[in-house]
Amino acid sequence: MARTLEQERIAIEQEAHRLEERRQKLEEREREQAIHAIDKTGLLKLDTKRLSGLLARIRSLGIDEVEKRLTA
């Protein structure tokens, strides 16, 4: 009986490890899609100083405020 319980514990740990790997791969794909979306807008073509200024402004206002102002 103890051997079966130990085997079950190992199987659960292996499954948890596989799920964590899948979660990490999904996060990487989401990040790649976000970068691709930003690239399509042309923002990555801005010079570094201008892009950092824009990002600093977005950071200071917050995403919700930026969206609100852009849709107004």
C-alpha positions in Angstrom: 0.0 0.0 0.0 2.8 2.5 0.9 4.4 1.9 -2.5 1.2 2.7 -4.3 0.8 5.9 -2.3 4.4 6.9 -3.1 3.8 6.2 -6.8 0.7 8.4 -6.7 2.6 11.1 -5.0 5.4 11.0 -7.6 2.8 11.0 -10.4 1.1 14.1 -8.9 4.5 15.9 -8.6 5.3 15.1 -12.2 2.0 16.4 -13.4 2.4 19.6 -11.3 5.8 20.0 -12.9 4.4 19.6 -16.4 1.6 22.1 -15.7 4.2 24.6 -14.5 6.2 24.2 -17.7 3.0 24.7 -19.7 2.1 27.8 -17.7 5.6 29.2 -18.4 5.4 28.5 -22.1 2.0 30.2 -22.3 3.4 33.3 -20.5 6.2 33.4 -23.0 3.8 33.1 -26.0 1.6 35.9 -24.5 4.7 38.1 -24.1 5.8 37.4 -27.7 2.3 38.3 -28.9 2.3 41.5 -26.9 5.7 42.5 -28.3 4.5 41.7 -31.8 1.4 43.8 -31.3 3.6 46.7 -30.1 5.8 46.2 -33.1 2.9 46.4 -35.5 2.0 49.8 -34.1 5.4 51.2 -34.9 6.3 52.0 -31.4 9.5 49.9 -31.6 10.7 52.1 -34.4 10.8 55.2 -32.2 14.2 56.3 -31.1 15.1 55.2 -27.6 14.8 58.6 -25.9 11.3 59.2 -27.3 10.1 55.7 -26.5 11.3 55.9 -22.9 9.7 59.3 -22.5 6.4 57.9 -23.8 6.6 54.8 -21.5 7.5 57.0 -18.5 4.4 59.1 -19.2 2.2 56.0 -19.5 3.7 54.7 -16.3 3.0 57.9 -14.4 -0.5 58.3 -15.7 -1.4 54.6 -15.4 -2.9 52.4 -18.1 -6.5 53.1 -17.2 -6.0 56.9 -17.5 -4.1 56.5 -20.8 -6.9 54.4 -22.3 -9.5 56.9 -21.0 -7.6 59.8 -22.6 -7.1 58.0 -25.9 -10.7 57.0 -26.3 -12.0 60.5 -25.4 
